[in-house]
Amino acid sequence: MHKEDTTISYVEPDSLAEVAGIVPGDRLMSINGHRFHDILEYRYLVSEYEVTLEVLKKSGDTEMITVENDYEDLGIEFKQGLIDTAQCCKNKCIFCFIDQLPKGMRSTVYFKDDDTRLSFLQGNYVTLTNMTDEEIDRLIAMHVSPINISVHTTNPDLRVKMLKNPNAARIYEIMKKFAENEIYMNCQIVLCPGYNDKAELDRTISDMAALFPYVSSCSVVPVGLTRYRAGLCHLEPFDRQSSLHNIKQISQWQKKFKKDFGINLVYLSDEFYINAGVPIPEAQEYDGFPQIENGVGLVSSMREEFDSAEKLIKPGNYNRNVAIATGEIAYEFINGLAQRLMKKCSGLKIKVYPVKNEFFGGGVNVSGLVTGSDILRTLSGEPKYDEFFIPDCMLRDGEDIFLDDILLSELSERLGMTVTPVYNDGYVFVEKILNTELEF
């Protein structure tokens, strides 16, 4: 059920809205005579050169305000960011990570969003199972592009089985409609052994490739399994042999797509290569890293940046004793970078800690799911360092808090040393470790 709230919570100083006399607490009722239902429709309507705003003032009076915006942003924020309530997921996916969380965490952690507006605004991936034909047509009319889609499989019966939602069967029909209307799509496949892998994976990739260039990229990531799966569908993790099989399978598709399209189009996440003990492809194989937020090419991107940054390091005595925490799967890579830095920089000492994930358990070994409690356990009894670094992906997006609700400041206090988050970038990594600024 839609619960729209167009009340304005913030007006940017010196913005078009402030100049027009709009203040927090006012309510924007219509734009050029059109009511709007969400933030996407708002952005679409204000994109005209001249817009007439119907504003319900805090006093109760209604004003009609015409603004020549020259395609600028009006400078307002709404009390409810999306204007409408976020759409929650109605699926019961066999691989859902949220269903595998322990009890007792903050309630917001358990919210499953499946909102196409968040796909466009924040890069979230959505299944499209909760969209009506009217909503799809509205996205097309506004030409909302790109859309990030959790496809998983284009086999209608299999998708219904995996998502446990009868609406899941329509996925390819909707994707074809988007392509016909020149809406671009980035796609994702969470690969589950015995379900959507092997021949089914071939089918899905073939179907998506038929929509190129509007399907412009697709990531294939392994199902994540925690120890909290009691009562859930049995799934096996990928081992070395099955990871090797997937690498070979995707490599064959990439050769074809490179020849046909000039790009690889479909990309495996780094975990497959690390699990298989196979070198991760070079940066050029990722075609600009369109799927890096899905863990696709993180190592390659950072390696390329580190190689360039290393050449900019000035000789000198750095006299630093620092430590780094990382997930188990990335340990060898991060420790290798640390060894190279210590060899190049006299006086520099770096200790890399692979943090075993006991909070989630199972086969969870990526850095982005390491918790504050895991770090505290790993560092118990260890010496103090000048500075302690963590990947910023360990923290919730935009917040200084771990998934287990331990604050960054609390971790620093309990460890007795400064804890610094570091963005996944080779240049930033070198600058933070050396506490210096590289000159290009």
TORLUM-202324 format. One record per residue: x, z, y of N, C-alpha, C in turn; residue in one letter. Coordinates in steps of 0.1 Angstrom, whole numbers, plus 5000, padded with zeros to 4 digits. Layout:
XZYXZYXZYA...
This chain:
500850004988500050005000500950005012M500649915022501449905034501150025044H502150085049502050185059502950155071K502450065079503250015090503250115102E504450125108504650205120505550135129D504950085140505750005150506150095162T506150225160506550315171508050295173T508450285186509850265190510550405191I511650415184512450545184513650535193S514150415196515350415204515350285212Y515850285224515950175233517450175238V518150065235519550055239519650045254E520550125260520750125274521149985279P520549945290520849815297520349695288D519549725278519049615270517849545277S517349435271516249365277514949455276L514849535266513749625264513749735275A514949785278514949895288514649835302E515249715305514949655318513449625319V512749595308511349565308510449695309A511149805309510349935310509949995297G510349945286510050005273510850125270I510150235265510850355263510550405249V511350495243511050555230509650625231P508950605220507550655219506550555222G506950445229505950335230505750265216D504650195215504450125203504249975205R504949895198504849745199503749695190L502649645197501449605189501449465185M501949375193501949235189503049155197S503449045192504448955198503848815199I503748765211503048635213501748625206N501048735207499648745201499548765186G500748775180500748795165501048935161H500248995153500549125147501749095137R502549195135503649185125503649295116F504149275103503949375093505249435089H506449375092507649435089508749385098D510049435095511149405104511549265103I511349195092511649055091510748975100L509449005099508448935107508748955122E509149075126509449115140510649025144Y511649015136512848935140512548795142R511648745133511248605133510448575146Y509548665150508748635161509448655175L510448745175511148755188512348655189V512448565180513548465181513248355190S512048355196511648255206512348275219E512548175227513248195240512448285249Y511148275249510348365257509248435248E509148565249508248635241507348725250V506048735246505148825253504848945244T505149065248504949185240503749255245L502949295235501849385238502349525234E502449615244503049745242501949855245V501749935236500950055238501850165243L501650205255502450305262502150445257K503050535258502750675254501550735262K501350685274500250735282498850685276S498850595267497650535261497250405267G497950365278497750235284498350125276D497750005277498349885271498949795282T500149745280500849655289501249525282E501149415289501549285284502849255291M503949255284505349235290505949105285I506349015294506948885290508448905293T509148865282510648875283511248745280V512148695288513048575285514248635279E514348615266515448685258516648595256N516648465259517748375256518348395242D517448425233517748445219518548575216Y518548665226519248795224518348895216E518948995211518149105205517549185217D516349235215515649305225516249445228L516949495217517549625219516649745216G515849735206514949845202515149875187I514849995183514850035169513550105167E512950095155511650145152511850275144F510850365146510850495139510950475124K510350375119510450345105511250215104Q512450215099513450105100512849975096G512149965085511549845080510249815086L509749905094508349905100507349935089I507449865078506649895066507349985057D506650055048507350135038508150045028T509250095023510050025014509350005000A509449894994508749864982509649924970Q509050004962509750064951509649974938C510549994929510649904917509549954908C508849854902507749884892508149844878K509449814877509949784863510449904856N510649894843511249994835512349924827K513349874834514449794828515149874817C515449814807516149874796517549924800I518149864811519449894815519549974828F518350014833518350084846519250204847C520150204857521150314858520450434863F519450424872518750544877518050624866I517550554856516950624845517950704837D519250674839520250744832520950854840Q520350894851520950994860520551134854L521351234856521051374852519951424861P519251524857518251594865518851684875K518151714886518551814896519351754907G519451614908520151554920519151544931M519551504943518751484954517651384952R516451404956515351314953515551174957S516251154968516451014973517350934963T518150994955518950924945518150854934V516950914932516050854921515150744926Y515150714939514250614944514850474940F513950394934514350264930513750164939K514550104948514050004957514049864951D513049784954512949644949512349564961D512949574972512349524985513149404990D512549294990513149164994513749175008T513049255017513549265031514949335031R515149435022516449495021517449405014L516949315006517849215001518549125012S517649085022518149005033518949085043F518549215046519149295056520349365052L520349415039521449495034522149445022Q521749335017522449275005521949334992G520949414992520349464979519949354970N519949374957519449274948518049314943Y517149224942515749244939515349154927V514249204920513849134908512649034911T512049054923510948964927509648994919L509649094911508449124902507249184910T507549234922506449304929505949214941N506249094941505849004952504648924949M503648914958502448834957502848694961T502048594958502248454963502148454978D501348534984501248534998502548585005E503148684999504448745004505548635002E505548564991506548464988506448354999I505248315001504948205011505348255025D505248375028505648435041507148425043R507848465032509348455033509748305035L509148215028509448075030509148025044I508048065049507648025063508648075073A509148195071510148255080511548205077M511648135066512948085061513948195060H513548305053514448415050515548375040V516748365044517848315035519148375039S520048415030519848405015519048525010P518648514998517948624991518848664978I519048784976519948834965518948874953N519048804942518148824931518748874918I518148974913518549024900517848944889S518448844884517848744875517848794861V519048834856519248884842519048784831H517848714832517648604822516448514828T516548384825515448294830514448274818T514648334807513748324795512548414798N511348364801510248444805509948564795P509848534782509548644773510648744772D511848704773513048804772513048884785L512748824796512848894809511749004809R510548974804509449064803509849184794V510549154783511049254774512049344780K512949284788514049364794513649444806M512649394813512249454825510949534823L510249514812509049574808508049564819K507849444824506849414834506349274832N505049254830504549114828504849014839P505049074852505348984863506748924862N507548984854508948934853509048794848A508048744841508148614835508148504846A507748524858507648424868509048394875R510048454871511348444879511748304882I511848214872512348084875511347994883Y510148024881509147954889509247984904E509548114907509748154921511048094926I512148104918513448054922513347904925M512647824917512447684920511647664933K510747744936509947734948510847764960K511747864959512747884970513647764972F514147714961515047604962514447484968A513147454964512447344970512247354985E512247484990512147505004513447545011N514547515004515947535009516247675013E515747765004516147905005517347934996I518447985001519648004993519548134985Y520148144973520048264965521348294959M521748424960522848484952522248554941N522748534929522048584917523048684909C522348774902523048874894522548874880Q523448894870523048914856523649044851I522849144848523449264841523349224826V524549214820524649164807524549274797L523549264787523349364777523549304763C524549354756524749294742523549294734P523349174727522149164718520849124725G520949114738519749074746519948944753Y520648954765520748834773522148774773N522948804763524248744762524248614753D525448564751525648454742524748334745K523848284736523048164738522048184750A521548314751520648334762521348334776E522548374776523348364788523648214792L523948134782524047994784522847934790D521647974785520347914790520147954805R520448084808520248134821521148064831T522448044827523347984836523047834838I522647774828522247634829521047614838S520047704837518847694846519247714860D520047814863520447844877521247724882M522147674874522947554879522147444883A520947424877520047314880519447334894A519647454900519147474914520247474924L521447444920522547434929522247324940F522547334953523347444959522547564963P521247564961520447674966520747804958Y521047794945521647904938523147884941V523647964950525047944955526148034948S525648134941526648214933525848304923S526548344913525948434903527048524897C526848654897527748744891527248784877S528148814868527748864855528549004854V527749104853528349244852527849314840V528749394834528349464821527349584824P526549604814525549714816526349844817V525949934826526550064827525750164819G526450244811525850344802526350484805L525550574808525950714810525550794797T525850924797525551004785524151054786R523351014796522051064798521050954794Y521050914781520250804777519250844766R519050974764518151024754516750964756A516150904746514850854747514750714752G515950654756516050524762516450424751L516250294755516550184746518050194742C518350174729519750174725520550054729H521650074736522449964741523949994737L524649894734526049904730526949864743E528049934745528949894756529749774751P530349704761531249594758532549644754F533149594743534449634738535449524741D536649534737537649434740537249294734R536749294722536349164715535249094722Q534149174725532949114732533349074746S534249144753534649104766535448974766S536248964756537048834754536048724752L535048744744534048634742533348594755H533048694763532348654776533248584785N534548624785535548554794535648404790I535748384777535848244772534548164775K533448224773532148164776532048124790Q532348214799532148194814533248094818I534448104813535448014817535047864814S534447844803533947704800532947654810Q532047744814531047704825531847674838W532747764841533447744854534247614855Q534847574843535547444843534547324846K533347334840532347234843531847234857K531647354863531047364876532147324887F533447364884534447324893534547174894K534347104883534346954883533046904890K531946964887530646914892530346954906D530647074910530247134923531447164932F532647174927533747214935533947364936G533147444930533247584929532947634915I533347754912533047814899531647854897N530947894908529547924908529148054901L529648074889529348194881530648274879V530548404881531848494881531548624873Y532548654866532548784858533048894867L532549014865533049134872534449174866S535149244874536549274870536649354857D535549434854535649514842535849434829E535249314828535449234816536949204814F537649164824539049134823539849254819Y539549364826540349484823540049534809I538849534805538449584791539149494781N539249364784539849274774541349264775A541949334785543349324786543849194791G543049114798543348984803543648984818V544648914823544848914837543648864845P543348934856542248904865542648774872I541748674874542048544880542548564894P543248464899543848464913542648454923E542948484935541948494946541248364948A541948244946541248124949540148084939Q540148154927539148134917537848194921E537748274932536548344935535848274947Y536348164952535548084961535048164973D536048244979535648324991534948454988G534948494975534348624971532948654975F532048564971530648584975529948694968P530548744957529948854949530848974948Q531648994958532649114958531949244958I530749254964529949384964529549414950E529549324941529149354927530349384918N531549404925532749434917533349304911G533049194917533549064913534749024922V535949034917537148994925537649104934G537249224932537849334940539349354938L539749344926541249354923541949234929V541449114927542148994931542248994947S541149034953541149034968542149134973S542149254968543049364972544549324969M544749264958546049224954546649114964R545849024967546248914977546548974990E545749074995545949135008547149225007E547349294996548549384995549849294995F549849184988551049104988551449055002D550449025010550748985024551149105033S550449225031550849345038552249395035A552649375023553949425018555049365026E554849235030555849165037556049215051K555049285056555049325070555649475072L555949535061556449675061557849675067I558049755077559349775084560249875076K561549845075562449935068562350075076P562650185068562650315074562450425064G562650545068562350665060560950715063N560050695054558650735056558250875054Y559050945046558951095044557451135043N556851075032555451105030555251145015R554351245013554051284999552551284998N551951174992550551154992550051134978V548751144976548051124963546851034965A546450974954545350884954544450914942I543150914943542250934932541650794930A541450764917540850634914540050644901T539050564898538450554885539450514875G539150554862540050524851540350374850E539350294852539450144849540450084859I540550134871541450084882542850144882A543050244873544350324875545550234874Y545650154864546850074862547149984874E546149924880546249844891546749924904F546050034906546450114918547750174916I548050224904549350284902550550174904N550250054900551149944902551449924916G550449924925550649904939551450024945L551150144940551950264944553350254941A553650204929555050194925555850094933Q555149984937555749884946556049944960R555150024965555350084978556550184978L556550264967557650364966559050294965M559050184958560350104956560750054970K559850014978560149944991560450045002K559750165001559750255013560450385009C561650405014562450535011561650655017S561750765009561150885014559650895010G559050795004557650785001557450834987L556550924985556150974971554650954970K554150894959552750874957552450914943I551350994941550851034928549450974927K549250894917547850844914547250914903V546050964906545251034896544050954890Y544050924877542850854872541850964869P540650954875539651054874538651024863V538651104853537751084842536351134846K535351044844533951074849533251154839N533251284841532451374832531051404837E530851374850529551394856528551304849F528851174848527951074842528351054827F529551064824529951054810529750914805G529550904791529350774786530550684788G530250554791531450464794531650444808G531250534817531350514831532750544835V533450444841534850464844535250394857N534250344865534550274877534750374889V535450334899535750424910534450464918S533550364919532350384928531450494922G531650544910530750644904531450774902L532650784907533450914906532751014916V532551134911531951234919532951334925T532551414935533351524940533751624930G532851654921533151754911534151704901S534151574898535151514889536551524896D536651504909537851514916538351654916I537551744919537951894919538451934906L537851894895538251924882539651864879R539851734883541151664880542251724888T541951774900543051824909543251974908L542452034899542652184897544052214893S544652304900546052344897547152254901G546752134907547752044911548352084925E549552034928550152064941549352004953P549652054965549052004977549851884982K549251794989549851674994549651665009Y550451575015550351555030548951495032D548451415023547151355025546651305011E545351315009544751274996543751164999F543951044992543150924995542150904984F540950854988539950814978539350684982I538950594973538250474977536950514984P536550444995535350485002534150454994D534250374984533050344975532650464967C533450574967533050694960531950764968M531850734981530850794990529650714991L528450774993527250704995527350615007R526750505007526950405018526550465031D527450465040527250525054527250675055G527550745044527550885045528850945039E529151065044530351135039529951235028D529351185017528851265007528951194993I529351264983529451204970528151204963F528051134951526851124944526251254939L527151354937526751484932526551584944D526351524956526051604968527151694974D528351674969529451734975529951664987I530051734999530451665011531951645011L532351535019533751505020534451625026L533851685036534551805043534651915033S533651935024533752045014534852015004E535051895000536151854991537451884998L537651845010538851875017539152025018S538152095021538352245022538752305009E538052264998538252324985539652284979R540052164983541352114978542552164987L542152204999543152255009544052145015G543552025016544251915022543251815027M543851725036542951625042542651515031T541351485030540951375021540451265030V541051145027540751025036540250915027T538950865031538450755024539150625028P539350535019540050405022539250285018V538950195027538250075023539049985014Y538349915005539049824995539649705002N540749725008541549615015542949645014D543749555010545149575008545949615020G545549555032546249595044545949735048Y544649775047544249905051544950005041V544949975029545650055019547050095023F547849985026549250005030549350095043V548550055053548550135065548250275064E547250305056546850445053547950525046K548450465035549450535027550750565036I551150465044552350485052552150555065L550850565069550450625082551150545093N551050415092551550325103550650205104T550850135115550050015118550949895116E550549805107551249685104551149585116L552249525120552249425130552349285124E551349205128551249065123552148975131F
